[in-house]
Amino acid sequence: MATVNQRVFIESLPTFVLQEVALRGWVCRMRVLGKTIFIVLKDCSGEVQCVAAPESIKEHHLKLEDAVEIVGRVRREARAKAGYELDIFKFASSIAQGSVSPSIRFLISTRWVQRR
């Protein structure tokens, strides 16, 4: 069972359905539809769609390619490309806050390799 301090890779999310997990990656796509924002998060193992209210993300001034950490609950969603989504509980953009953790720093420095 994952805890919020343990990193989970996107490819292993189906084993954590209805559990709270922490994901680290970068923003691949974003779209706002009504009162919902959809963020497609990508890491070295795949991508997942994350869902939240725009007000909860607004203060982070999120842009494409930002390295972030998202804590949320995994749920099955038939309409999602991967078959599951992540409901965002906590959102941290270490880049905007100026305190870059070693794992986020690694993501930033190797992002061009992982995108191939």
C-alpha positions in Angstrom: 0.0 0.0 0.0 1.4 3.4 -1.0 1.6 6.3 1.4 1.8 9.9 0.4 5.5 10.0 1.0 6.1 7.1 -1.4 6.5 7.8 -5.1 4.3 5.7 -7.3 4.9 5.4 -11.1 2.0 6.0 -13.4 2.3 2.5 -15.0 1.5 0.9 -11.5 -1.6 3.1 -10.8 -4.2 0.3 -11.6 -3.0 -1.6 -8.5 -3.8 1.5 -6.3 -7.4 2.1 -7.3 -9.3 3.9 -4.5 -6.0 4.6 -2.7 -4.2 7.8 -2.1 -0.8 8.1 -4.0 1.9 10.6 -4.8 3.0 11.1 -8.4 5.9 13.1 -9.6 6.2 14.2 -13.2 5.7 17.1 -15.6 2.6 18.6 -17.1 2.0 17.3 -20.6 -1.4 18.8 -21.4 -4.0 21.0 -19.6 -7.6 21.9 -20.4 -10.3 23.6 -18.5 -13.9 22.5 -19.1 -16.5 24.3 -17.0 -15.7 23.9 -13.3 -13.0 21.2 -13.9 -9.4 21.3 -14.9 -7.8 18.3 -16.5 -4.0 17.9 -16.2 -2.3 15.2 -18.1 0.8 14.3 -16.0 3.6 12.3 -17.6 6.5 10.5 -16.0 9.1 7.9 -17.4 6.5 5.1 -17.2 3.4 6.7 -18.9 0.8 9.4 -18.5 -2.4 9.9 -16.5 -5.2 12.4 -16.5 -5.6 14.3 -13.2 -8.8 16.1 -12.2 -9.3 19.2 -10.0 -11.2 22.4 -9.6 -9.4 25.3 -11.3 -9.5 27.4 -8.1 -7.3 24.8 -6.4 -4.6 25.1 -9.1 -4.8 28.8 -9.9 -2.3 30.0 -7.3 0.5 27.8 -8.8 0.4 29.5 -12.3 0.9 26.1 -13.9 2.4 25.9 -17.4 3.2 23.1 -19.8 6.4 21.2 -19.0 6.3 22.3 -15.3 7.7 19.6 -12.9 5.1 18.9 -10.2 4.1 16.5 -7.4 0.5 15.6 -7.2 -1.2 13.7 -4.3 -4.6 12.3 -5.0 -6.9 9.3 -5.1 -6.9 6.9 -8.0 -10.3 5.9 -9.5 -11.5 3.9 -12.4 -12.9 6.0 -15.3 -14.0 4.3 -18.5 -13.8 7.5 -20.5 -10.2 8.1 -19.6 -7.6 7.0 -22.1 -5.8 4.8 -19.5 -9.0 3.6 -17.9 -8.4 5.5 -14.6 -7.9 9.1 -13.3 -6.4 10.8 -10.3 -8.6 13.1 -8.2 -6.2 15.8 -6.9 -6.0 16.4 -3.2 -2.7 18.2 -2.9 -0.7 19.9 -5.6 2.9 21.1 -5.3 4.9 22.9 -8.0 8.4 22.9 -6.5 9.7 25.1 -9.3 7.3 28.0 -8.5 8.1 27.8 -4.8 11.8 28.0 -5.4 12.6 24.9 -3.3 13.4 22.1 -5.7 13.6 18.7 -4.2 16.3 16.3 -5.5 13.7 14.1 -7.2 12.1 17.0 -9.1 15.6 18.3 -10.0 16.3 14.9 -11.5 13.1 15.0 -13.5 13.9 18.4 -14.9 17.5 17.5 -15.9 16.4 14.2 -17.6 13.1 15.3 -19.1 14.5 15.4 -22.6 15.7 11.8 -22.3 12.4 10.5 -20.9 10.3 12.1 -23.6 12.0 10.0 -26.4 
